[in-house]
């Protein structure tokens, strides 16, 4: 089964000119969802991970399933004001303005080996900010894993030095 065939492209969402990659069509197909999680797990099964950081919100879906498959914990990174305990924050640039992500200050320990997981790699700003948070807390980013990567946005240029794995690639 080709996972790319399970992704629906929704034109002009959330605004004109955007081709949104809808993963709900993959998620509702049990065999495709399982295949995606198994493929991600195989990439990192020998990395002695201490935890998986999932990025809000669709990243939680894959991070939780992958954490379960690999027998490690899942650590949420969320938008500001969503976590109930003391947080550390990182800001990143958007096309127009900035955004931020937060993590609990006690979410990981010094030298924890962490995998960052999200559903889609676009420009890389959120992932770079998340990696910065992990490193500020003393963790080591072992890799960054995605279901989808939008190659035409060249996020890898902004994530030099990190291992990047994506199951599905879109060139346009």
N, C-alpha and C positions, 0 to 999 in steps of 0.2 A: 504494500500500500504506500502510495506517495503522500506524505503529510501535506505537502503544498496544495494538493487537490482538495484538502479539507478546510482551507482558508477561504472565506468569502471576502471579496473586495467590494466595499460600499463607497461608491463615488460621491464626492462632495459632502463628506461627513468627517469631522463636525463642522467644517466650513467649506465653501466652494474651492475647488482645486485640489482638495485632499482626497486620496484614495485610502480609506480606512481599512486596515487588515483585521477583519472580524474573526476572532478565535472561537466564538461560541459554537460555530459549526463543527470545529474539531472537538471541543469539549463534550458536546452531546453525543459524539460517536465513541463509545466505550473502548473499542479496539484501537482507534486512532489516539485517544488520550493516553491509553496504556502504553502504546508504542512510543509516544513522545517522552513519557516519563522514563521508560526503560532505556531509551537511547541516551537521555541526559545522564541517568545513573551510571551507565556503562562508561561514560567519558570520565567520571570522577570516582569510580568505585575503589581505586587503589591510591587515593590521595590522602588518606587518614584525616578526613575532615573532622573538625570539632563542632561545626554548625553551618547552617545555611541561612543567609540573609535574604529575605524576600522583600521586594519593593512593592509598595502599595500601588494599585490594588490587584490588578490581574496577576502580578508576580507572586502574590500570596498563593494562588492556586497551584502553580508549578513548584514553588518553594516548599509548600507543605507536603505535597505528594513525593517530592524528591527527598526531603528530609526523612519521611517515613521509609521510603525505599532504601535509604542508606543508613538508617538507624541513628540519625543525629537529630539535634534540636533545630527548631526554626526560629529565627529572630526577625521580627518585623521592623522595617524602616517605613515611616509614615510621614504624611504631610504634617506641618506644624499644628500643635494643639490636639492631636489625636491620641497620643500616648499618655497614660495616667501618672507616670512617675517622672523623676528628674531626667531631662534629656540633654543630648548634645545635638547641635544643629549645624547643617552645612547649606550654604546658598549656592545656586548655580544660575547661569544666564539662560534665558529663553529668547525666542526670536524678538519678542517685544516685552522686556522687563526681566524679572527674576522670579525664582521660586526657591523653595527650601525643602529639605527632608530632615527628619529627626530619628534618633535611636536612643533607647534608654542607656544611661551612663553605666549601668551594670550588666549590659546585655552580653558581654563576652569578656574573656580573661586575656591577659597578656600572652602573646604568642599563639592564641587560638588560630587554627587554620580554617579560613572561612571561604565559602563559595557564595558569590552573589548571583541571585536568580531573578529574572524578570521575563515577562512574556515577549517583549519586543525591544530591540536595540534600534533606536533612531539616531539622534544626534550624539548621544552618550553623556549628556550633561547630568542626568539623574544618577547614572551609574558611577560617573567620576566622583560626584558628591558623596555617594554611598560608600565608595571605596575609601574616600578621605575620612569618613566617620569611623569606619572599621579600623583604619590605621591610627587614627587619633586615640582610639581606645586600646591600642597595642596589639590588635589582631593582624594577621597576615592574610592578604587576599590571594588565595590559591588560584582562583579563576572567576570568570563571569560567564554565565550560561543563559542562553535565550532560546525560546522557541523560534522566533523570527528575527531576522536582521534586514534592515533596509540599507543595502550596500551603497546605494547612490547618495546617501547622506554622509558617508565616510566617517562614522563614529570611531572606528578603530584608530584614526589619526589622533584622536583626543584621548585614547586609552592606551597609548604606547606603554609597554612594560607589563601589561596585564595579559594573561591568557584569556582569549575570547573564543567561545564555542557557540555556534548557532545552528539549529537543525534545518531551518528553512531560510533561503535567501531570495530577496526581491531586488532586481537591478533597476527597477523604475516604478 
